[in-house]
Amino acid sequence: MGQAWTPAQIARCLPMDFPDDKTMRISHEAIYQALFFRAATLEGDLIAGLCSSAIGTLVERTTRFTPRLDLPRLRT
């Protein structure tokens, strides 16, 4: 896919891409629910450092996976 597709676009394309596979069907509402559930399982924090530096963290509650987001320095 490689593009930013909406859940409605994905739900419309699956039957065209997989016309003989009834397991490749999903409603856009189900996609939105899955995305909401996934987002609801994350906790985020912003850590401000010296000289206007900052990083963000996201913690996935179940696995405790914690990616770090390097944020650009703020210009004052």
PyMOL Python script that loads the backbone (N, CA, C, O; Angstrom):
from pymol import cmd

cmd.read_pdbstr("""\
ATOM      1  N   MET A   1       0.834  -1.175   0.000  1.00  0.00           N
ATOM      2  CA  MET A   1       0.000   0.000   0.000  1.00  0.00           C
ATOM      3  C   MET A   1       0.883   1.242   0.000  1.00  0.00           C
ATOM      4  O   MET A   1       0.794   2.026  -0.945  1.00  0.00           O
ATOM      5  N   GLY A   2       1.715   1.466   0.988  1.00  0.00           N
ATOM      6  CA  GLY A   2       2.682   2.547   0.953  1.00  0.00           C
ATOM      7  C   GLY A   2       2.120   3.951   0.960  1.00  0.00           C
ATOM      8  O   GLY A   2       2.878   4.914   0.839  1.00  0.00           O
ATOM      9  N   GLN A   3       0.822   4.094   1.099  1.00  0.00           N
ATOM     10  CA  GLN A   3       0.194   5.406   1.122  1.00  0.00           C
ATOM     11  C   GLN A   3      -0.624   5.519   2.403  1.00  0.00           C
ATOM     12  O   GLN A   3      -0.794   4.542   3.132  1.00  0.00           O
ATOM     13  N   ALA A   4      -1.119   6.704   2.664  1.00  0.00           N
ATOM     14  CA  ALA A   4      -2.035   6.890   3.786  1.00  0.00           C
ATOM     15  C   ALA A   4      -3.448   6.656   3.266  1.00  0.00           C
ATOM     16  O   ALA A   4      -4.013   7.512   2.585  1.00  0.00           O
ATOM     17  N   TRP A   5      -4.014   5.508   3.583  1.00  0.00           N
ATOM     18  CA  TRP A   5      -5.361   5.149   3.150  1.00  0.00           C
ATOM     19  C   TRP A   5      -6.304   5.286   4.323  1.00  0.00           C
ATOM     20  O   TRP A   5      -5.922   5.022   5.463  1.00  0.00           O
ATOM     21  N   THR A   6      -7.517   5.690   4.061  1.00  0.00           N
ATOM     22  CA  THR A   6      -8.528   5.754   5.108  1.00  0.00           C
ATOM     23  C   THR A   6      -9.111   4.360   5.316  1.00  0.00           C
ATOM     24  O   THR A   6      -9.033   3.521   4.418  1.00  0.00           O
ATOM     25  N   PRO A   7      -9.691   4.100   6.482  1.00  0.00           N
ATOM     26  CA  PRO A   7     -10.351   2.808   6.687  1.00  0.00           C
ATOM     27  C   PRO A   7     -11.447   2.535   5.651  1.00  0.00           C
ATOM     28  O   PRO A   7     -11.629   1.387   5.245  1.00  0.00           O
ATOM     29  N   ALA A   8     -12.167   3.549   5.225  1.00  0.00           N
ATOM     30  CA  ALA A   8     -13.210   3.350   4.211  1.00  0.00           C
ATOM     31  C   ALA A   8     -12.601   2.909   2.879  1.00  0.00           C
ATOM     32  O   ALA A   8     -13.156   2.041   2.206  1.00  0.00           O
ATOM     33  N   GLN A   9     -11.476   3.491   2.495  1.00  0.00           N
ATOM     34  CA  GLN A   9     -10.809   3.090   1.252  1.00  0.00           C
ATOM     35  C   GLN A   9     -10.331   1.643   1.333  1.00  0.00           C
ATOM     36  O   GLN A   9     -10.473   0.884   0.374  1.00  0.00           O
ATOM     37  N   ILE A  10      -9.772   1.267   2.464  1.00  0.00           N
ATOM     38  CA  ILE A  10      -9.297  -0.103   2.640  1.00  0.00           C
ATOM     39  C   ILE A  10     -10.460  -1.079   2.553  1.00  0.00           C
ATOM     40  O   ILE A  10     -10.376  -2.093   1.860  1.00  0.00           O
ATOM     41  N   ALA A  11     -11.550  -0.773   3.260  1.00  0.00           N
ATOM     42  CA  ALA A  11     -12.717  -1.658   3.250  1.00  0.00           C
ATOM     43  C   ALA A  11     -13.293  -1.801   1.846  1.00  0.00           C
ATOM     44  O   ALA A  11     -13.760  -2.883   1.490  1.00  0.00           O
ATOM     45  N   ARG A  12     -13.275  -0.743   1.039  1.00  0.00           N
ATOM     46  CA  ARG A  12     -13.785  -0.816  -0.337  1.00  0.00           C
ATOM     47  C   ARG A  12     -12.854  -1.593  -1.256  1.00  0.00           C
ATOM     48  O   ARG A  12     -13.326  -2.288  -2.156  1.00  0.00           O
ATOM     49  N   CYS A  13     -11.542  -1.494  -1.053  1.00  0.00           N
ATOM     50  CA  CYS A  13     -10.577  -2.135  -1.955  1.00  0.00           C
ATOM     51  C   CYS A  13     -10.418  -3.634  -1.718  1.00  0.00           C
ATOM     52  O   CYS A  13     -10.133  -4.374  -2.659  1.00  0.00           O
ATOM     53  N   LEU A  14     -10.592  -4.091  -0.496  1.00  0.00           N
ATOM     54  CA  LEU A  14     -10.366  -5.512  -0.209  1.00  0.00           C
ATOM     55  C   LEU A  14     -11.219  -6.440  -1.081  1.00  0.00           C
ATOM     56  O   LEU A  14     -10.673  -7.397  -1.629  1.00  0.00           O
ATOM     57  N   PRO A  15     -12.527  -6.210  -1.238  1.00  0.00           N
ATOM     58  CA  PRO A  15     -13.305  -7.104  -2.103  1.00  0.00           C
ATOM     59  C   PRO A  15     -12.852  -7.072  -3.568  1.00  0.00           C
ATOM     60  O   PRO A  15     -12.959  -8.074  -4.274  1.00  0.00           O
ATOM     61  N   MET A  16     -12.350  -5.931  -4.017  1.00  0.00           N
ATOM     62  CA  MET A  16     -11.859  -5.853  -5.396  1.00  0.00           C
ATOM     63  C   MET A  16     -10.524  -6.573  -5.555  1.00  0.00           C
ATOM     64  O   MET A  16     -10.285  -7.230  -6.568  1.00  0.00           O
ATOM     65  N   ASP A  17      -9.660  -6.450  -4.559  1.00  0.00           N
ATOM     66  CA  ASP A  17      -8.351  -7.087  -4.626  1.00  0.00           C
ATOM     67  C   ASP A  17      -8.415  -8.596  -4.373  1.00  0.00           C
ATOM     68  O   ASP A  17      -7.584  -9.349  -4.881  1.00  0.00           O
ATOM     69  N   PHE A  18      -9.403  -9.035  -3.587  1.00  0.00           N
ATOM     70  CA  PHE A  18      -9.562 -10.446  -3.228  1.00  0.00           C
ATOM     71  C   PHE A  18     -11.013 -10.875  -3.469  1.00  0.00           C
ATOM     72  O   PHE A  18     -11.722 -11.186  -2.513  1.00  0.00           O
ATOM     73  N   PRO A  19     -11.469 -10.898  -4.729  1.00  0.00           N
ATOM     74  CA  PRO A  19     -12.879 -11.158  -5.012  1.00  0.00           C
ATOM     75  C   PRO A  19     -13.356 -12.552  -4.606  1.00  0.00           C
ATOM     76  O   PRO A  19     -14.540 -12.732  -4.323  1.00  0.00           O
ATOM     77  N   ASP A  20     -12.464 -13.535  -4.570  1.00  0.00           N
ATOM     78  CA  ASP A  20     -12.866 -14.904  -4.249  1.00  0.00           C
ATOM     79  C   ASP A  20     -12.605 -15.298  -2.801  1.00  0.00           C
ATOM     80  O   ASP A  20     -12.890 -16.429  -2.408  1.00  0.00           O
ATOM     81  N   ASP A  21     -12.076 -14.392  -2.013  1.00  0.00           N
ATOM     82  CA  ASP A  21     -11.721 -14.704  -0.626  1.00  0.00           C
ATOM     83  C   ASP A  21     -12.634 -13.925   0.317  1.00  0.00           C
ATOM     84  O   ASP A  21     -12.416 -12.740   0.570  1.00  0.00           O
ATOM     85  N   LYS A  22     -13.658 -14.604   0.834  1.00  0.00           N
ATOM     86  CA  LYS A  22     -14.629 -13.946   1.723  1.00  0.00           C
ATOM     87  C   LYS A  22     -14.026 -13.590   3.084  1.00  0.00           C
ATOM     88  O   LYS A  22     -14.624 -12.819   3.835  1.00  0.00           O
ATOM     89  N   THR A  23     -12.848 -14.139   3.414  1.00  0.00           N
ATOM     90  CA  THR A  23     -12.221 -13.774   4.681  1.00  0.00           C
ATOM     91  C   THR A  23     -11.558 -12.397   4.600  1.00  0.00           C
ATOM     92  O   THR A  23     -11.198 -11.814   5.623  1.00  0.00           O
ATOM     93  N   MET A  24     -11.402 -11.893   3.398  1.00  0.00           N
ATOM     94  CA  MET A  24     -10.763 -10.581   3.218  1.00  0.00           C
ATOM     95  C   MET A  24     -11.819  -9.488   3.113  1.00  0.00           C
ATOM     96  O   MET A  24     -11.826  -8.700   2.167  1.00  0.00           O
ATOM     97  N   ARG A  25     -12.709  -9.456   4.099  1.00  0.00           N
ATOM     98  CA  ARG A  25     -13.758  -8.447   4.167  1.00  0.00           C
ATOM     99  C   ARG A  25     -13.744  -7.854   5.567  1.00  0.00           C
ATOM    100  O   ARG A  25     -13.631  -8.581   6.554  1.00  0.00           O
ATOM    101  N   ILE A  26     -13.856  -6.554   5.651  1.00  0.00           N
ATOM    102  CA  ILE A  26     -13.949  -5.883   6.947  1.00  0.00           C
ATOM    103  C   ILE A  26     -14.641  -4.540   6.718  1.00  0.00           C
ATOM    104  O   ILE A  26     -14.480  -3.919   5.667  1.00  0.00           O
ATOM    105  N   SER A  27     -15.392  -4.112   7.690  1.00  0.00           N
ATOM    106  CA  SER A  27     -16.057  -2.814   7.562  1.00  0.00           C
ATOM    107  C   SER A  27     -15.119  -1.703   8.023  1.00  0.00           C
ATOM    108  O   SER A  27     -14.194  -1.934   8.802  1.00  0.00           O
ATOM    109  N   HIS A  28     -15.372  -0.511   7.534  1.00  0.00           N
ATOM    110  CA  HIS A  28     -14.534   0.606   7.980  1.00  0.00           C
ATOM    111  C   HIS A  28     -14.728   0.870   9.465  1.00  0.00           C
ATOM    112  O   HIS A  28     -13.806   1.336  10.135  1.00  0.00           O
ATOM    113  N   GLU A  29     -15.934   0.574   9.998  1.00  0.00           N
ATOM    114  CA  GLU A  29     -16.172   0.751  11.427  1.00  0.00           C
ATOM    115  C   GLU A  29     -15.282  -0.171  12.258  1.00  0.00           C
ATOM    116  O   GLU A  29     -14.770   0.233  13.302  1.00  0.00           O
ATOM    117  N   ALA A  30     -15.095  -1.415  11.793  1.00  0.00           N
ATOM    118  CA  ALA A  30     -14.247  -2.361  12.518  1.00  0.00           C
ATOM    119  C   ALA A  30     -12.793  -1.902  12.511  1.00  0.00           C
ATOM    120  O   ALA A  30     -12.079  -2.075  13.499  1.00  0.00           O
ATOM    121  N   ILE A  31     -12.357  -1.317  11.399  1.00  0.00           N
ATOM    122  CA  ILE A  31     -10.983  -0.797  11.331  1.00  0.00           C
ATOM    123  C   ILE A  31     -10.814   0.352  12.312  1.00  0.00           C
ATOM    124  O   ILE A  31      -9.823   0.411  13.040  1.00  0.00           O
ATOM    125  N   TYR A  32     -11.793   1.277  12.335  1.00  0.00           N
ATOM    126  CA  TYR A  32     -11.717   2.388  13.281  1.00  0.00           C
ATOM    127  C   TYR A  32     -11.699   1.896  14.720  1.00  0.00           C
ATOM    128  O   TYR A  32     -10.955   2.424  15.546  1.00  0.00           O
ATOM    129  N   GLN A  33     -12.517   0.881  15.029  1.00  0.00           N
ATOM    130  CA  GLN A  33     -12.529   0.346  16.393  1.00  0.00           C
ATOM    131  C   GLN A  33     -11.174  -0.254  16.758  1.00  0.00           C
ATOM    132  O   GLN A  33     -10.689  -0.061  17.873  1.00  0.00           O
ATOM    133  N   ALA A  34     -10.563  -0.980  15.822  1.00  0.00           N
ATOM    134  CA  ALA A  34      -9.247  -1.562  16.091  1.00  0.00           C
ATOM    135  C   ALA A  34      -8.204  -0.479  16.313  1.00  0.00           C
ATOM    136  O   ALA A  34      -7.355  -0.603  17.195  1.00  0.00           O
ATOM    137  N   LEU A  35      -8.265   0.584  15.514  1.00  0.00           N
ATOM    138  CA  LEU A  35      -7.317   1.690  15.698  1.00  0.00           C
ATOM    139  C   LEU A  35      -7.539   2.389  17.021  1.00  0.00           C
ATOM    140  O   LEU A  35      -6.577   2.744  17.703  1.00  0.00           O
ATOM    141  N   PHE A  36      -8.794   2.591  17.396  1.00  0.00           N
ATOM    142  CA  PHE A  36      -9.084   3.244  18.673  1.00  0.00           C
ATOM    143  C   PHE A  36      -8.607   2.386  19.831  1.00  0.00           C
ATOM    144  O   PHE A  36      -8.010   2.897  20.779  1.00  0.00           O
ATOM    145  N   PHE A  37      -8.866   1.079  19.762  1.00  0.00           N
ATOM    146  CA  PHE A  37      -8.433   0.187  20.831  1.00  0.00           C
ATOM    147  C   PHE A  37      -6.920   0.205  20.967  1.00  0.00           C
ATOM    148  O   PHE A  37      -6.391   0.244  22.078  1.00  0.00           O
ATOM    149  N   ARG A  38      -6.215   0.177  19.819  1.00  0.00           N
ATOM    150  CA  ARG A  38      -4.749   0.205  19.842  1.00  0.00           C
ATOM    151  C   ARG A  38      -4.249   1.508  20.472  1.00  0.00           C
ATOM    152  O   ARG A  38      -3.317   1.498  21.276  1.00  0.00           O
ATOM    153  N   ALA A  39      -4.878   2.634  20.097  1.00  0.00           N
ATOM    154  CA  ALA A  39      -4.449   3.920  20.660  1.00  0.00           C
ATOM    155  C   ALA A  39      -4.751   3.994  22.138  1.00  0.00           C
ATOM    156  O   ALA A  39      -4.020   4.635  22.893  1.00  0.00           O
ATOM    157  N   ALA A  40      -5.825   3.344  22.560  1.00  0.00           N
ATOM    158  CA  ALA A  40      -6.214   3.405  23.973  1.00  0.00           C
ATOM    159  C   ALA A  40      -5.266   2.608  24.864  1.00  0.00           C
ATOM    160  O   ALA A  40      -5.285   2.771  26.084  1.00  0.00           O
ATOM    161  N   THR A  41      -4.438   1.749  24.269  1.00  0.00           N
ATOM    162  CA  THR A  41      -3.521   0.944  25.075  1.00  0.00           C
ATOM    163  C   THR A  41      -2.145   1.593  25.202  1.00  0.00           C
ATOM    164  O   THR A  41      -1.217   0.984  25.735  1.00  0.00           O
ATOM    165  N   LEU A  42      -2.010   2.821  24.715  1.00  0.00           N
ATOM    166  CA  LEU A  42      -0.729   3.523  24.810  1.00  0.00           C
ATOM    167  C   LEU A  42      -0.819   4.634  25.833  1.00  0.00           C
ATOM    168  O   LEU A  42      -1.858   5.275  25.991  1.00  0.00           O
ATOM    169  N   GLU A  43       0.300   4.855  26.533  1.00  0.00           N
ATOM    170  CA  GLU A  43       0.439   6.002  27.423  1.00  0.00           C
ATOM    171  C   GLU A  43       1.602   6.830  26.906  1.00  0.00           C
ATOM    172  O   GLU A  43       2.610   6.275  26.471  1.00  0.00           O
ATOM    173  N   GLY A  44       1.479   8.121  26.946  1.00  0.00           N
ATOM    174  CA  GLY A  44       2.541   8.975  26.446  1.00  0.00           C
ATOM    175  C   GLY A  44       3.014   9.986  27.468  1.00  0.00           C
ATOM    176  O   GLY A  44       2.265  10.392  28.357  1.00  0.00           O
ATOM    177  N   ASP A  45       4.260  10.385  27.330  1.00  0.00           N
ATOM    178  CA  ASP A  45       4.849  11.409  28.196  1.00  0.00           C
ATOM    179  C   ASP A  45       5.747  12.310  27.371  1.00  0.00           C
ATOM    180  O   ASP A  45       6.305  11.891  26.356  1.00  0.00           O
ATOM    181  N   LEU A  46       5.879  13.521  27.804  1.00  0.00           N
ATOM    182  CA  LEU A  46       6.804  14.485  27.217  1.00  0.00           C
ATOM    183  C   LEU A  46       7.843  14.798  28.282  1.00  0.00           C
ATOM    184  O   LEU A  46       7.502  15.143  29.413  1.00  0.00           O
ATOM    185  N   ILE A  47       9.110  14.675  27.914  1.00  0.00           N
ATOM    186  CA  ILE A  47      10.201  14.960  28.844  1.00  0.00           C
ATOM    187  C   ILE A  47      10.965  16.157  28.309  1.00  0.00           C
ATOM    188  O   ILE A  47      11.584  16.084  27.247  1.00  0.00           O
ATOM    189  N   ALA A  48      10.922  17.254  29.041  1.00  0.00           N
ATOM    190  CA  ALA A  48      11.616  18.475  28.639  1.00  0.00           C
ATOM    191  C   ALA A  48      12.987  18.499  29.310  1.00  0.00           C
ATOM    192  O   ALA A  48      13.115  18.237  30.506  1.00  0.00           O
ATOM    193  N   GLY A  49      14.011  18.820  28.512  1.00  0.00           N
ATOM    194  CA  GLY A  49      15.365  18.859  29.025  1.00  0.00           C
ATOM    195  C   GLY A  49      15.931  20.263  29.017  1.00  0.00           C
ATOM    196  O   GLY A  49      15.195  21.245  28.917  1.00  0.00           O
ATOM    197  N   LEU A  50      17.247  20.347  29.122  1.00  0.00           N
ATOM    198  CA  LEU A  50      17.931  21.629  29.117  1.00  0.00           C
ATOM    199  C   LEU A  50      17.990  22.209  27.709  1.00  0.00           C
ATOM    200  O   LEU A  50      17.885  21.476  26.726  1.00  0.00           O
ATOM    201  N   CYS A  51      18.155  23.505  27.614  1.00  0.00           N
ATOM    202  CA  CYS A  51      18.341  24.199  26.336  1.00  0.00           C
ATOM    203  C   CYS A  51      17.214  23.914  25.344  1.00  0.00           C
ATOM    204  O   CYS A  51      17.463  23.728  24.153  1.00  0.00           O
ATOM    205  N   SER A  52      15.997  23.883  25.830  1.00  0.00           N
ATOM    206  CA  SER A  52      14.798  23.670  24.994  1.00  0.00           C
ATOM    207  C   SER A  52      14.763  22.322  24.296  1.00  0.00           C
ATOM    208  O   SER A  52      14.109  22.191  23.262  1.00  0.00           O
ATOM    209  N   SER A  53      15.443  21.320  24.826  1.00  0.00           N
ATOM    210  CA  SER A  53      15.390  19.985  24.239  1.00  0.00           C
ATOM    211  C   SER A  53      14.213  19.218  24.843  1.00  0.00           C
ATOM    212  O   SER A  53      13.774  19.508  25.956  1.00  0.00           O
ATOM    213  N   ALA A  54      13.708  18.229  24.086  1.00  0.00           N
ATOM    214  CA  ALA A  54      12.584  17.440  24.571  1.00  0.00           C
ATOM    215  C   ALA A  54      12.535  16.111  23.826  1.00  0.00           C
ATOM    216  O   ALA A  54      12.958  16.007  22.675  1.00  0.00           O
ATOM    217  N   ILE A  55      12.006  15.092  24.515  1.00  0.00           N
ATOM    218  CA  ILE A  55      11.704  13.821  23.876  1.00  0.00           C
ATOM    219  C   ILE A  55      10.305  13.413  24.309  1.00  0.00           C
ATOM    220  O   ILE A  55       9.819  13.818  25.365  1.00  0.00           O
ATOM    221  N   GLY A  56       9.679  12.616  23.486  1.00  0.00           N
ATOM    222  CA  GLY A  56       8.390  12.034  23.833  1.00  0.00           C
ATOM    223  C   GLY A  56       8.555  10.540  23.957  1.00  0.00           C
ATOM    224  O   GLY A  56       9.394   9.946  23.281  1.00  0.00           O
ATOM    225  N   THR A  57       7.763   9.926  24.815  1.00  0.00           N
ATOM    226  CA  THR A  57       7.777   8.472  24.942  1.00  0.00           C
ATOM    227  C   THR A  57       6.351   7.959  24.844  1.00  0.00           C
ATOM    228  O   THR A  57       5.410   8.630  25.268  1.00  0.00           O
ATOM    229  N   LEU A  58       6.199   6.777  24.289  1.00  0.00           N
ATOM    230  CA  LEU A  58       4.940   6.054  24.268  1.00  0.00           C
ATOM    231  C   LEU A  58       5.201   4.695  24.889  1.00  0.00           C
ATOM    232  O   LEU A  58       6.179   4.030  24.546  1.00  0.00           O
ATOM    233  N   VAL A  59       4.334   4.279  25.797  1.00  0.00           N
ATOM    234  CA  VAL A  59       4.490   2.974  26.434  1.00  0.00           C
ATOM    235  C   VAL A  59       3.265   2.135  26.095  1.00  0.00           C
ATOM    236  O   VAL A  59       2.141   2.513  26.424  1.00  0.00           O
ATOM    237  N   GLU A  60       3.480   0.992  25.436  1.00  0.00           N
ATOM    238  CA  GLU A  60       2.400   0.064  25.160  1.00  0.00           C
ATOM    239  C   GLU A  60       2.173  -0.714  26.437  1.00  0.00           C
ATOM    240  O   GLU A  60       3.087  -1.382  26.921  1.00  0.00           O
ATOM    241  N   ARG A  61       0.980  -0.643  26.990  1.00  0.00           N
ATOM    242  CA  ARG A  61       0.718  -1.140  28.336  1.00  0.00           C
ATOM    243  C   ARG A  61       0.919  -2.637  28.500  1.00  0.00           C
ATOM    244  O   ARG A  61       1.381  -3.081  29.551  1.00  0.00           O
ATOM    245  N   THR A  62       0.586  -3.418  27.497  1.00  0.00           N
ATOM    246  CA  THR A  62       0.676  -4.870  27.635  1.00  0.00           C
ATOM    247  C   THR A  62       2.109  -5.368  27.571  1.00  0.00           C
ATOM    248  O   THR A  62       2.545  -6.123  28.440  1.00  0.00           O
ATOM    249  N   THR A  63       2.846  -4.951  26.547  1.00  0.00           N
ATOM    250  CA  THR A  63       4.208  -5.454  26.349  1.00  0.00           C
ATOM    251  C   THR A  63       5.266  -4.567  26.982  1.00  0.00           C
ATOM    252  O   THR A  63       6.418  -4.977  27.122  1.00  0.00           O
ATOM    253  N   ARG A  64       4.890  -3.373  27.361  1.00  0.00           N
ATOM    254  CA  ARG A  64       5.791  -2.350  27.913  1.00  0.00           C
ATOM    255  C   ARG A  64       6.794  -1.857  26.878  1.00  0.00           C
ATOM    256  O   ARG A  64       7.799  -1.243  27.237  1.00  0.00           O
ATOM    257  N   PHE A  65       6.533  -2.119  25.588  1.00  0.00           N
ATOM    258  CA  PHE A  65       7.373  -1.597  24.509  1.00  0.00           C
ATOM    259  C   PHE A  65       7.343  -0.078  24.583  1.00  0.00           C
ATOM    260  O   PHE A  65       6.266   0.512  24.662  1.00  0.00           O
ATOM    261  N   THR A  66       8.514   0.570  24.560  1.00  0.00           N
ATOM    262  CA  THR A  66       8.611   2.008  24.766  1.00  0.00           C
ATOM    263  C   THR A  66       9.481   2.662  23.693  1.00  0.00           C
ATOM    264  O   THR A  66      10.697   2.756  23.859  1.00  0.00           O
ATOM    265  N   PRO A  67       8.874   3.115  22.597  1.00  0.00           N
ATOM    266  CA  PRO A  67       9.667   3.869  21.622  1.00  0.00           C
ATOM    267  C   PRO A  67       9.902   5.293  22.113  1.00  0.00           C
ATOM    268  O   PRO A  67       9.065   5.871  22.806  1.00  0.00           O
ATOM    269  N   ARG A  68      11.041   5.843  21.745  1.00  0.00           N
ATOM    270  CA  ARG A  68      11.377   7.227  22.114  1.00  0.00           C
ATOM    271  C   ARG A  68      11.269   8.085  20.858  1.00  0.00           C
ATOM    272  O   ARG A  68      11.707   7.684  19.780  1.00  0.00           O
ATOM    273  N   LEU A  69      10.690   9.251  21.009  1.00  0.00           N
ATOM    274  CA  LEU A  69      10.530  10.189  19.905  1.00  0.00           C
ATOM    275  C   LEU A  69      11.405  11.399  20.160  1.00  0.00           C
ATOM    276  O   LEU A  69      11.148  12.165  21.089  1.00  0.00           O
ATOM    277  N   ASP A  70      12.433  11.582  19.349  1.00  0.00           N
ATOM    278  CA  ASP A  70      13.273  12.767  19.482  1.00  0.00           C
ATOM    279  C   ASP A  70      12.522  13.951  18.882  1.00  0.00           C
ATOM    280  O   ASP A  70      12.125  13.917  17.717  1.00  0.00           O
ATOM    281  N   LEU A  71      12.332  14.976  19.666  1.00  0.00           N
ATOM    282  CA  LEU A  71      11.583  16.145  19.208  1.00  0.00           C
ATOM    283  C   LEU A  71      12.559  17.283  18.886  1.00  0.00           C
ATOM    284  O   LEU A  71      13.604  17.411  19.524  1.00  0.00           O
ATOM    285  N   PRO A  72      12.213  18.095  17.904  1.00  0.00           N
ATOM    286  CA  PRO A  72      13.110  19.218  17.567  1.00  0.00           C
ATOM    287  C   PRO A  72      13.162  20.215  18.713  1.00  0.00           C
ATOM    288  O   PRO A  72      12.209  20.358  19.478  1.00  0.00           O
ATOM    289  N   ARG A  73      14.293  20.900  18.816  1.00  0.00           N
ATOM    290  CA  ARG A  73      14.444  21.936  19.851  1.00  0.00           C
ATOM    291  C   ARG A  73      13.488  23.084  19.581  1.00  0.00           C
ATOM    292  O   ARG A  73      13.250  23.468  18.436  1.00  0.00           O
ATOM    293  N   LEU A  74      12.960  23.610  20.642  1.00  0.00           N
ATOM    294  CA  LEU A  74      12.073  24.778  20.520  1.00  0.00           C
ATOM    295  C   LEU A  74      12.894  26.030  20.386  1.00  0.00           C
ATOM    296  O   LEU A  74      13.874  26.230  21.103  1.00  0.00           O
ATOM    297  N   ARG A  75      12.494  26.859  19.477  1.00  0.00           N
ATOM    298  CA  ARG A  75      13.186  28.153  19.321  1.00  0.00           C
ATOM    299  C   ARG A  75      12.394  29.199  20.074  1.00  0.00           C
ATOM    300  O   ARG A  75      11.185  29.334  19.890  1.00  0.00           O
ATOM    301  N   THR A  76      13.085  29.935  20.923  1.00  0.00           N
ATOM    302  CA  THR A  76      12.392  30.983  21.695  1.00  0.00           C
ATOM    303  C   THR A  76      12.793  32.356  21.227  1.00  0.00           C
ATOM    304  O   THR A  76      12.312  33.355  21.760  1.00  0.00           O
TER     305      THR A  76
END
""", "prot")
cmd.dss("prot")
cmd.show_as("cartoon", "prot")
cmd.util.cbc("prot")
cmd.orient("prot")
